[in-house]
Amino acid sequence: MNRPDVVDSIAALRARVRDWRRDGLRVAMVPTMGALHDGHLSLIRIAREKAERCVVSIFVNPAQFAPSEDLDKYPRQLARDLDMLAMVKADLAFTPAVDAMYPAGFATRISVGGPSAGLESNFRPTFFEGVATVVAKLFLQATPDYAVFGEKDYQQLCVVRQLCRDLDLPVEIIGAPTIRDTHGLAMSSRNAYLGEDELQIARELNVILRKAAAALATGAGQEDAIAEAIRALIATGFRKVDYVEARESLTLAPWRHDRAGRVLAAAWLGKTRLIDNVAVPAARV
Ligand code: PAF
């Protein structure tokens, strides 16, 4: 299996995309921070079905990490990532250096309203500015027709959709279902931080959220269902729960029983913060 070509300059990325376009080929992009896992591979497979060419960016974006967060510790494993990209036949890996994306004097931040309110923003106030800024840059650099984002980061997916709508970025955003291990644990690069005991506990996160979603779908009061989920997470061994909330799936406005919903959560296991979300079963809403 051949590794994809790798470019690390914006000029080389643009030249490659220009060549593809000259040949009438459509381009799909999968933005990543590397440390690829099966979840990313599923996004790349979807990208390859949508377009003739697929570019995967691998860039650990400092702008979305707060000073107290795990930027330095975030796993970087380019050689392994390129082997994984070979497995799914990605065409191009874009691996810019930090100073290529944020040269000296860089001074712009994109702030998206709407779905960025609350949830993650209550705990990571600058996170979505960092994500929106880098995603807008990547889209302007690669000019993809499509971009694929995982539902695992559900609020991020909604924020990126809002960004593209508001700035008229001509990219179709495709949301891809969360890939889970056989116990239901959502694939995440940060799972690599978990020890064996923590993994067992982490696997309860989706079970507890599913229970909450099922309770909501069958008419349980929101406060009770959420309080029960938080209680169950702590009883299972999570150290701290940042939030468990029910939101409308499209707008992320507070959920009402007659709307399609999503239960979203973030909780800490030791020093690792996990997020997950599940749909409130639509047929029963
Ligand atoms: O989801 C991620 O890995 C990142 O937030 C993204 C979208 C690649 C932006 O850095």
Residues whose N, C-alpha, C, O or C-beta is under 5 A from the ligand:
A	BS01	PAF	P31 T32 M33 F59 N61 V131 V134
